[in-house]
Amino acid sequence: MNILGISAFYHDSAAALVRDGEIIAAAQEERFTRKKHDSQFPSNAVAYCLQEADLTAEKLDHVVFYEKPLLKFERLLETYIGYAPRGFGQFLMGMPLWLRHKLHLPREMDRSFHKKYGGNYVFVEHHESHASSAFFPSPFDEAAILTLDGVGEWATGSLGVGRGNRIELMQVMHFPHSLGLLYSAFTYFTGFRVNSGEYKMMGLAPYGEPKYYCLIMDKLLDLKEDGSFRLDLSYFPWCHKTVMVSKKFERLFGGAPRKPESPLTQREMDIAASIQAVTEEIMLRAARHVHRLTGMKNLTLAGGVALNCVGNGRVLREGPFDSIWIQPAAGDAGGALGAALFVWYQLLDNERKVDGADKQQASLLGPAYSQEQIQQFLDSVNAKYHTFEGEQQLLDKVADLISEGSVVGWFHGRMEFGPRALGSRSIIGDARSEVMQSIMNRKIKFRESFRPFAPCVLREKVQDYFDMHDDQDSPYMLLVACLKEAARLPQQAPPESQKGLDKLKVKRSVVPAVTHVDYSARIQTVDAERHPRLHRLIRRFNDKTGCPVIINTSFNVRGEPIVCSPEHAYRCFMGTNMDVLVLEDQLLYKKEQPDAKQHAMDEYRAQYELD
């Protein structure tokens, strides 16, 4: 039985195909259209999923949408009416899209399928989709479920339990009280883009001190012991305005929001540290409450807030659960997958078999490209490349290049589903380098200098460097752990002399390029089963250098989605200051390419029309 799940029209549209309970394919629309966080109907992602499953629309048994549009429309109308006439501007902005598209989803989907799908459409509630995406692919037969995000129809968070092939949501928090919206309000105030800059604010937090923690707790929200809360909406006008914070909020935090791209001040760093601390406290309280409610030893997480890997790390270390599993595509894209799994297990009552491993397939669910396809493309652009017949020779060469300081674009196998590059569409480099973080941020990624990079570490060596549980993997880069004392370096300057971005100048560890200023790291553990080629590469690098850690960052630049095809990868390679590109068994040196030159972000933006 073939079930297609779809998410669309809000943030990160996606499609996912499930066949008899097995995840066959999943991808975000942005990877095909090259529009970051594309929210349009995912026609390209749908076409890919059908192609990967060798299906046509006529052979689909069910098509399921990840939320209930009429219920969401009810919330919008009630909000508009409740705040009338203040919300009239928002009403005028929002209604055309609803009246043209969102209220006619079956018609929109019929159009996408060229009217070849003859079955019915199923609509699943938003947080049911999140909960399903968290529990059903997890390695647990039973587990507590916690979902936290901005807002679905009415729900902004939920908690419940999964057992076998069923989930049950036991408690729900409702709009306008939302942890996701609260965090996004501070994202806006610190000058980053809502729905895409939240991870930047999380990365900025360690540069500041949580000076505003008590102010937020006292003035902005009434937090209960179970993690639920009510916001003081006089500070948050999102029910009737298009801005995230009010003038009253601005007065409370000492002035207007930071203008995007303007210099960061200590105020933004301290605000980021404060709201991050508040978020972690809410996540911890919610986790403890769902544990008391369910008595489960395992926890599963989804929703956009579950991408807060610092909070996830604290829940694992300080919470009451033995193990946690987080959906890699925790945001709205993962809702497409959750909706399809909900139909297979919950509605159709099919058996769910658990064997101790998750069913996410390393989240490598997107397109792959053959050697022939890659070579045809490279020949079409007159690229100069070297083909390696044996993998060992290729890995040997790449390990040498990394150890010599080269920045390598790494393209292999199926594309990742979710916001993290996990070693298939990655840019990799030497974690031992003192200058690699600056080089990658400024010359490759064209992004803010404070942004940390993630370590990619052999699973069998992770405890040599990081404080991780014996049996805890982090294959999806969704947990933060601290660097072990043995890997840290003695500090030459006293901590009180290190303020703000000056903290970047201090070498803290034997892997400085992946050590954040608070000695934390967003870890990806690499094992031979999930990522065999990447594991072999890091093992070869370790043989040569004695270091089982490399940098792994997503293969893109700021403002652009992660690359999908060889063409996207080559374009990014040629438009940045990357040294080497590996496309499966083909290796390209930048210096050998026609028209190779040094690049800056402004010309890359202009050339590829990035926002």
C-alpha positions in Angstrom: 0.0 0.0 0.0 1.4 3.4 -1.0 0.7 6.5 1.1 1.9 9.9 0.1 2.2 12.6 2.8 2.2 16.3 2.0 3.0 19.5 3.9 2.5 22.9 2.2 1.5 26.5 2.4 3.3 27.6 5.6 7.0 26.7 6.0 9.2 24.1 4.3 6.8 22.3 2.0 7.6 18.7 1.6 6.4 15.3 0.4 7.1 11.8 1.8 6.2 8.3 0.4 5.5 5.4 2.7 5.0 1.9 1.3 3.6 -0.8 3.7 5.1 1.1 6.6 8.5 1.6 5.1 9.8 5.1 4.3 10.7 5.1 0.6 11.4 8.7 -0.1 11.0 12.2 1.4 12.2 15.7 0.3 11.6 19.4 0.8 10.4 21.4 -2.1 13.1 24.1 -1.5 15.8 21.6 -2.7 14.3 21.5 -6.2 13.1 25.1 -6.6 16.2 26.6 -4.9 13.9 28.9 -2.9 14.8 28.6 0.8 11.9 27.4 2.9 9.7 27.3 -0.1 6.1 27.1 1.1 4.3 26.5 -2.2 2.6 23.2 -3.0 5.5 20.6 -3.3 5.0 19.5 -6.9 8.7 18.8 -7.4 9.0 16.8 -4.2 5.8 14.9 -5.0 7.2 14.0 -8.5 10.5 12.9 -7.0 8.8 10.6 -4.4 6.6 9.0 -7.1 9.7 8.5 -9.3 11.7 7.0 -6.5 8.9 4.6 -5.7 8.4 3.8 -9.4 4.8 4.9 -9.1 2.3 7.0 -10.9 -0.5 9.0 -9.2 -3.1 6.4 -10.2 -1.3 3.8 -8.0 -1.4 5.8 -4.8 -3.7 4.3 -2.2 -3.9 7.4 0.1 -2.8 11.0 -0.1 -2.7 12.7 3.3 -2.2 16.3 4.2 -0.4 17.2 7.5 -3.0 19.5 9.0 -6.7 20.3 8.8 -7.1 23.5 6.9 -10.7 24.2 8.0 -9.7 24.0 11.6 -6.8 26.4 11.0 -9.1 28.7 9.1 -11.4 28.7 12.1 -8.6 29.8 14.3 -7.6 32.6 12.0 -11.2 33.9 11.7 -11.7 33.8 15.5 -8.5 35.7 16.0 -9.4 38.3 13.4 -12.8 38.8 14.9 -11.5 38.7 18.4 -9.1 41.6 17.7 -11.3 43.5 15.3 -10.8 46.1 14.0 -7.1 46.0 14.9 -6.4 42.8 12.8 -8.1 44.1 9.6 -4.7 44.6 7.8 -3.7 41.0 8.5 -7.2 39.9 7.4 -6.8 41.6 4.1 -3.3 40.1 3.6 -4.2 36.5 4.6 -7.6 36.0 3.0 -6.7 36.0 -0.7 -4.4 33.0 -0.3 -6.9 31.1 1.8 -9.8 31.8 -0.6 -7.8 31.0 -3.7 -5.8 28.0 -2.5 -5.8 26.8 1.1 -9.6 26.3 1.4 -9.5 24.3 -1.8 -6.7 21.8 -1.1 -8.3 18.8 -2.8 -8.6 20.9 -6.0 -5.0 22.0 -5.6 -3.8 18.5 -5.2 -5.9 17.2 -8.1 -4.2 19.8 -10.2 -0.8 18.7 -9.1 -1.6 15.1 -9.9 -3.1 16.1 -13.2 -6.4 14.6 -12.0 -4.9 11.1 -12.2 -5.3 10.3 -8.5 -8.8 8.9 -8.0 -8.8 8.3 -4.2 -9.9 10.4 -1.3 -7.7 12.9 0.6 -7.0 12.5 4.3 -6.4 15.4 6.6 -4.5 14.8 9.9 -4.2 17.4 12.7 -0.8 19.3 12.7 0.4 18.0 16.1 -0.8 14.5 15.3 1.5 14.6 12.3 4.4 15.9 14.5 3.8 13.3 17.1 3.6 10.5 14.5 6.8 11.6 12.9 8.5 11.5 16.4 7.2 8.1 17.6 6.6 5.8 14.6 10.1 5.9 13.1 11.7 5.8 16.6 13.4 2.7 17.9 11.0 2.4 20.8 8.1 0.1 21.3 6.6 2.6 23.7 7.6 6.2 24.6 6.5 9.5 25.8 5.9 12.1 23.0 6.5 15.8 23.3 5.9 18.3 20.4 6.6 22.0 20.5 6.4 24.5 17.7 4.9 27.8 16.6 1.3 26.9 15.9 -0.6 24.4 13.9 -4.4 24.7 13.8 -4.9 25.7 17.4 -2.2 23.7 19.1 1.3 25.0 19.8 2.5 22.1 21.8 1.3 18.6 22.8 2.4 15.7 25.0 1.3 12.2 25.0 2.3 8.6 24.6 3.0 6.1 21.9 2.5 2.3 22.3 3.0 -0.1 19.4 1.1 1.2 16.4 -0.9 3.9 18.2 -0.3 7.4 19.6 -2.4 9.3 22.1 -2.1 13.0 22.7 -3.1 13.6 26.3 -2.6 17.4 26.8 -2.3 20.3 24.4 -1.3 23.9 24.7 -3.2 26.4 22.5 -2.5 29.6 20.5 -1.6 32.3 21.1 0.6 30.9 23.9 3.5 29.3 22.1 7.2 28.5 22.8 8.0 28.6 19.1 6.4 32.0 18.6 8.1 33.3 21.8 11.5 32.2 20.5 10.8 33.7 17.1 9.8 37.0 18.7 13.3 37.2 20.1 14.8 36.1 16.8 13.1 39.0 15.2 14.2 41.4 18.0 17.8 40.4 17.7 17.8 41.1 14.0 17.5 37.6 12.4 14.8 36.4 10.1 11.8 34.6 11.7 11.4 30.9 10.7 15.0 30.7 9.5 17.2 32.6 11.9 16.3 30.9 15.2 19.4 28.6 15.0 21.6 31.7 14.6 20.2 33.1 17.8 20.9 29.8 19.5 24.5 29.9 18.2 24.8 33.5 19.5 23.6 32.7 23.0 27.0 31.5 24.4 28.6 34.8 23.7 26.2 36.5 26.2 25.1 36.2 29.7 21.4 35.5 30.7 20.9 38.9 32.2 17.3 39.2 31.1 16.2 35.7 32.3 14.4 37.0 35.4 12.9 39.9 33.4 11.4 37.5 30.8 10.1 35.2 33.5 8.6 38.0 35.5 7.1 40.2 32.8 6.5 38.1 29.6 5.1 34.8 30.8 3.5 32.9 33.6 5.3 29.6 33.6 3.8 26.5 35.4 5.6 23.5 36.8 4.3 21.3 33.9 6.0 23.5 31.3 2.7 25.2 30.2 2.5 29.0 30.3 0.5 32.0 29.4 2.1 35.0 27.6 1.4 38.6 28.4 0.1 39.5 25.0 0.6 43.2 25.5 4.2 42.5 24.5 3.4 40.3 21.5 1.0 41.8 18.9 1.1 38.8 16.5 -2.6 38.3 16.8 -3.4 41.6 15.1 -0.1 42.9 13.6 2.6 41.7 11.2 5.4 42.5 13.7 6.4 40.1 16.4 6.9 42.5 19.3 5.2 45.7 20.6 6.6 49.1 21.6 6.1 48.0 25.2 8.5 45.1 24.5 11.0 47.4 23.0 10.9 49.7 26.0 11.4 46.7 28.3 14.6 45.6 26.5 16.1 49.1 26.0 15.2 50.1 22.4 14.2 49.1 18.9 15.0 45.7 17.4 18.5 45.3 15.9 18.4 46.1 12.1 19.3 43.0 10.0 23.0 42.9 9.0 23.9 45.7 11.5 26.7 45.0 14.0 25.8 42.8 16.9 26.0 44.3 20.4 26.3 42.9 23.8 22.6 43.5 24.2 21.7 41.0 21.5 24.1 38.4 22.9 22.7 38.8 26.4 19.1 38.6 25.1 19.9 35.5 23.1 21.5 33.9 26.1 18.4 34.8 28.2 15.7 33.5 25.9 17.8 30.3 25.3 17.9 29.7 29.0 14.1 30.3 29.3 13.5 27.9 26.4 15.6 25.2 28.0 13.8 25.6 31.3 10.4 25.2 29.6 11.6 22.1 27.7 12.9 20.6 30.9 9.7 21.2 32.8 7.6 19.8 29.9 9.8 16.7 29.7 9.6 16.1 33.5 5.8 16.5 33.3 5.3 14.1 30.5 7.5 11.6 32.3 5.3 11.9 35.5 2.2 11.6 33.3 3.2 8.5 31.3 5.9 6.8 33.4 7.8 6.0 30.2 11.6 5.7 30.2 12.0 6.9 26.6 11.0 10.2 25.0 10.4 11.2 21.4 10.5 14.8 20.2 9.3 16.7 17.1 8.1 20.2 16.2 10.3 23.1 15.3 11.5 23.7 18.9 12.9 20.1 18.8 15.6 21.5 16.5 17.0 23.4 19.5 19.8 21.0 20.0 21.1 22.8 23.1 17.7 22.3 24.8 17.7 18.7 23.6 21.0 18.0 25.2 19.9 19.4 28.5 16.7 17.2 28.4 18.9 14.2 27.8 21.4 15.0 30.5 19.2 16.5 33.2 15.7 15.1 32.4 14.2 11.8 33.7 14.4 9.8 30.5 16.9 7.0 29.8 16.9 7.7 26.0 15.4 10.3 23.6 14.9 10.2 19.9 14.3 13.3 17.8 12.7 13.4 14.4 15.5 14.7 12.1 13.0 16.7 10.0 11.4 18.0 13.2 9.7 21.1 11.6 6.8 21.2 9.2 8.6 19.2 6.5 8.6 16.2 8.8 4.8 16.6 9.2 4.4 15.1 5.7 6.2 12.0 6.8 4.3 11.9 10.1 0.9 12.2 8.3 1.7 9.3 6.0 2.8 7.1 9.0 -0.3 8.1 11.0 -2.5 6.7 8.2 -0.6 3.5 7.9 -0.5 2.7 11.6 -3.2 4.6 13.4 -6.0 4.7 10.8 -5.3 1.4 9.0 -4.2 -0.4 12.2 -1.2 -2.1 10.7 1.3 -3.9 12.9 4.5 -2.0 13.9 7.6 -4.0 14.3 10.4 -2.7 16.5 13.9 -4.1 16.5 15.9 -1.5 18.5 16.9 0.6 15.4 15.1 3.6 14.1 13.3 3.4 10.8 14.5 6.8 9.5 17.1 5.2 7.3 19.7 7.8 8.4 17.3 10.4 7.0 18.9 9.8 3.6 15.6 9.8 1.7 16.2 12.3 -1.1 17.6 11.9 -4.7 20.9 10.2 -5.6 22.8 10.6 -8.9 24.7 8.0 -10.8 28.3 8.2 -12.0 27.0 8.5 -15.5 24.7 11.4 -14.7 27.5 13.2 -12.9 30.1 12.7 -15.7 27.6 13.9 -18.3 26.9 17.1 -16.4 30.6 17.8 -15.8 31.4 17.2 -19.4 28.6 19.6 -20.4 30.2 22.5 -18.5 33.8 21.5 -19.6 34.8 20.9 -16.0 38.2 19.3 -15.3 37.9 16.3 -13.0 39.7 13.2 -11.9 37.9 9.9 -11.7 39.0 7.3 -9.0 38.3 3.7 -9.9 38.9 2.5 -6.3 37.2 4.1 -3.3 40.3 3.6 -1.1 42.4 5.8 -3.4 39.7 8.5 -3.4 39.4 8.4 0.4 43.2 8.5 0.8 43.5 11.6 -1.3 40.6 13.4 0.4 41.9 12.6 3.8 45.3 14.1 2.8 43.6 17.2 1.3 41.6 17.8 4.5 44.7 17.4 6.7 46.5 19.9 4.5 43.8 22.5 5.1 41.6 22.2 2.0 37.9 22.8 2.3 36.1 20.0 0.5 32.6 19.8 -0.9 31.3 16.3 -0.3 28.5 14.9 -2.5 27.6 11.2 -2.1 24.5 9.0 -2.2 21.0 10.1 -1.3 20.2 13.7 -0.2 19.3 14.3 3.5 15.7 14.9 4.6 15.6 17.7 7.1 17.5 20.9 7.8 20.9 19.2 8.6 23.5 18.0 6.2 24.6 14.6 7.5 27.5 13.7 5.2 25.8 13.4 1.8 25.5 17.1 0.9 28.2 18.5 3.2 31.2 20.8 3.2 34.0 19.2 5.3 37.3 20.3 6.7 39.9 19.8 9.4 38.6 20.3 13.0 42.1 20.8 14.3 42.7 24.0 12.4 42.7 27.3 14.4 41.6 29.3 11.3 39.1 26.9 9.7 36.0 28.3 11.4 36.8 31.8 10.1 37.7 30.6 6.6 34.5 28.5 6.3 32.2 31.2 7.6 33.7 34.1 5.7 35.0 32.7 2.5 32.9 29.6 1.9 29.5 30.0 3.7 29.5 33.9 3.4 27.9 34.1 6.9 28.4 35.6 10.3 31.7 34.9 12.0 30.2 33.8 15.3 28.4 30.8 13.8 29.8 27.5 15.2 30.4 24.4 13.1 29.5 20.8 14.0 31.9 18.0 14.7 31.5 14.8 12.7 33.1 12.1 14.8 33.5 8.4 14.6 30.8 6.7 16.8 33.4 4.5 18.4 35.6 7.5 19.4 33.0 10.0 20.5 33.6 9.5 24.2 37.3 10.3 23.8 36.3 13.9 23.0 32.7 14.5 24.2 30.6 13.9 27.3 28.0 11.5 25.8 26.1 8.5 27.4 27.6 5.1 26.6 24.6 4.1 24.5 23.6 7.5 23.1 24.1 8.2 19.4 23.6 11.5 17.8 23.5 10.6 14.1 21.2 13.5 13.2 23.2 16.3 14.7 20.4 17.2 17.1 22.2 16.9 20.5 24.7 19.3 22.0 27.3 17.9 24.4 30.3 19.4 26.1 33.9 18.8 25.3 35.8 16.5 27.7 38.4 18.1 30.0 41.1 16.0 28.4 40.5 17.7 25.0 40.4 21.2 26.4 43.4 23.5 26.5 44.6 25.6 29.5 43.3 29.2 29.2 45.9 31.9 28.9 43.5 34.8 29.4 41.2 35.0 32.5 37.5 34.3 31.6 36.4 37.7 32.8 38.5 39.3 30.1 36.7 37.4 27.4 33.6 39.3 26.3 31.3 39.0 23.4 32.8 38.1 20.0 36.3 38.4 21.5 35.7 34.9 22.8 36.2 33.7 19.3 39.9 34.6 19.5 40.7 32.1 22.3 41.8 28.6 21.3 40.0 26.3 23.6 40.6 22.7 22.5 42.5 20.3 20.4 39.6 20.6 17.9 39.1 24.4 17.9 37.2 24.6 14.7 34.2 22.7 16.2 34.4 23.9 19.8 32.0 26.6 20.7 32.9 29.4 23.1 31.2 27.5 26.0 33.0 24.3 25.2 29.9 22.8 23.6 29.5 21.1 20.2 26.5 20.0 18.1 27.6 16.5 17.5 27.1 14.1 14.7 28.2 10.6 15.4 29.1 8.6 12.3 28.8 4.8 12.3 29.6 2.2 9.5 25.9 1.2 9.1 24.3 4.6 8.5 27.1 6.4 6.7 29.5 3.8 5.5 31.6 6.0 3.1 31.8 8.9 5.4 32.8 6.6 8.2 35.6 5.1 6.1 36.8 8.6 5.2 37.0 9.8 8.8 38.6 6.5 9.8 41.3 7.1 7.1 41.7 10.7 8.3 42.1 9.4 11.9 44.8 6.9 10.7 46.8 9.7 9.1 46.3 12.4 11.9 45.3 10.6 15.1 42.1 12.7 15.1 38.7 11.0 14.5 36.9 14.4 14.2 36.2 16.6 11.1 34.0 19.6 10.4 30.7 19.0 8.8 28.5 21.9 7.6 25.8 22.0 5.0 26.7 22.3 1.3 25.2 25.7 0.6 25.8 29.4 1.4 23.7 31.7 3.5 20.3 32.3 1.9 20.4 29.2 -0.3 19.0 25.7 0.4 21.3 22.7 0.7 22.4 21.5 -2.7 20.4 18.6 -4.3 21.9 17.8 -7.7 25.5 17.8 -9.2 24.6 21.0 -10.9 23.8 22.7 -7.7 26.9 21.4 -6.1 29.2 22.5 -8.9 27.6 26.0 -9.0 28.1 26.4 -5.3 31.7 25.1 -5.6 32.5 27.6 -8.4 30.7 30.5 -6.7 32.6 30.2 -3.4 36.2 29.7 -2.3 36.0 26.0 -1.8 39.2 24.2 -2.7 37.9 20.7 -3.8 34.7 19.1 -4.9 34.0 15.4 -4.6 31.0 14.2 -6.7 30.8 10.4 -5.9 34.1 9.1 -7.5 34.9 12.3 -9.3 37.3 14.9 -7.7 37.6 18.4 -8.9 40.3 21.0 -7.9 39.1 24.6 -8.0 42.5 25.8 -9.4 42.0 23.5 -12.4 38.5 24.8 -13.4 37.9 27.2 -16.2 37.3 30.8 -14.9 38.3 29.8 -11.3 38.6 32.9 -9.1 38.1 34.2 -5.6 34.5 35.2 -4.8 32.6 37.3 -2.4 29.0 37.0 -1.1 27.6 40.1 -3.0 28.5 38.7 -6.4 27.2 35.2 -5.5 23.9 36.8 -4.4 23.7 38.8 -7.6 24.6 35.8 -9.8 22.1 33.4 -8.3 19.4 35.9 -7.1 19.5 35.0 -3.5 17.4 36.9 -0.9 
